[in-house]
Amino acid sequence: MTIEEFLPARRELPEDVRYRLREDVLTGLARPKRGRWGAAAAAVVLLAGAATAGAQLWRADPAQVAGPSPDPAASVLDRCWAAAETAGQAGQLPPRRSWTSSTMAAQGEHVGVTFLAAGKPAACETTATTVTLTNPDTTLTYAEGSRTALLLHTASGLAAGIADPVWARIELSREDGLGITTEQVPQAGHLFLSFTQTPPSQGALWAGRWDAGQLERSWPRAALPAPAPPLFSVVDRPGDRSTPAGLALKECFALASRPPDDAASYQAGAVLDNGPYRVVLARNAEHALACSTDGATAEISVDTFAGKSIPARRLLVPEIGGRMPFAGIVPPSATKMIADFGLGTPTDVPIVNGTFAVWPPEGSAPVGISGTTWVRVSTAKGTPLFNGDVGGK
């Protein structure tokens, strides 16, 4: 028996306490003591929920590739080029063979790549179903006082750009200083990538300079102007509709009076059945949705959440067939969830493709559409991703 067994279950801090802690940390950042930045920055990242765990970042170096193994980013760039051909935009781009100095970051099937196309900076985002590519001929708009600019900033929160050549690292954050991420700036191309968890709907990203060996924030930050629209964004690999969940989603979309315009970009997730009633969860790079059907008609509930970044979130899915579904989204790396429905023991909640759904078990405390329920979410290795209440706010 360990001491942890005697401790109460971990819960999220009340919002007012979290706010005060954030303010204290930010005050420290404004007047930091040398050598304390690492802890302070980590505190801000955790409190702000700008989680980047599970991301992989590297610069492609062909000299380090053994034998016939491909450059880790090469297959992604090949897909971006193929999508350009499909979209009829390949003629607007330098030849594929001129794409060099790539940097790649990935969170599951969500991948970002920055590269030089005939010496011009560009960025490409791929998901399980879509490709978005910037135009290398776009005129860049730099942050005040620097040569730092955004190439791409998507609704998923992925930010890609080019940093000032004198910067060793780049700090990205929101205007209030929260949501901090920092990335190394490769010398070749000075291109950066970051899963900021901050979409454009939450306002502009701010950039700050960091030098090699720097221990405290000593350079001013500046707002990054919004990037030019991408050259194209296409669905190159439609969501699989051959699986039971995919077929259920296809049937539900067919029954809806107003199916989403980008229906093909959604991957099916968790499915709930209750006699003739069914709820199907789905996700694409920008949104999650729930399609509810009684077998004759269907209603689609799209997640348009634009508040603080929250790793686990419940969707506003209406009652169907006399039962209230408990459904929502979790990080792509999540594989296990337990929930407290007031039964004295936790309930396992199935997770599929970054979505969760369950009918609250018999005898559960009532869960209204805006009610909250405690959950704990973790990866396959047991790494905690979220521990707290989720609700339909």
C-alpha angles and dihedrals in degrees: 000000000000132000090250089070090066094050122095120250113279114255133187116262117257111265094247091053091046089051093052091048091050091051091050091051093047090050088054091049091055091055104019125175116235113269095019100089095093094060094041093050091048090052092051092049092051095045094045092050093232092147117180097170113142095029119133120206129182143141116241112246113180090196089066095052111103120218118324095338109129127239105272090237097040096084090050091051089047089055091049090052092047089051089051089054091048091049091049091242101110090100089062092059136073112254116285091243089064093061107108145150095044126185119195136195126181140187106182109300091345106097135174127194130184120193146153115258106200086334095311120117117247140161136208130195122198130186131177089281111014144057125203119186132184126224112252089207093060116123108241123229112210131213112255113279096010147068092241120122141163121246096180137007114174135192088254089064097251110147124192130175151122122280129213107274092238093057117099093188134010126222117208122192143142122271091266090056095251128117092051122186126167126200135188113246111224114226091227106077096342089241122158138194131191138172093220097172084221115112122200089257088072093058137262123329117240122218130209134187123241124186127209109282093010112153104183139035103268104149124075119252124230135195116259112229114236112267124245116268113276120261089245145334117206140169102240098164110036116213113275111263096174096082122081090254092045091050090048090053092048091051092047093050089050091056095048118100090215111027115184116275089231095047093138091061094063122098116210117245135172120356129204124196128193110169107291091350122092139175120198123190121207140173140197129177094281109030147015124219143182121218112202122191140176091199094265105053135015137211124204122211111195121199107233096166112161103170132095119332108267120182094211122031137170120231122226098248114165124231113275129189090000094301131103112223119219102214141144147118137298134181115291091247093057117112105158134049133170124188135197111229094168096265096120093250128063122256123226112237118202117238122203125174094339095314133101132200136169139154105240106251123254112282093027121146108263112272112201124199090264096033124119129232129188115243139172119209126191143164126254088267092052097256107154116239102171137001117179147060123323123195144163100265 
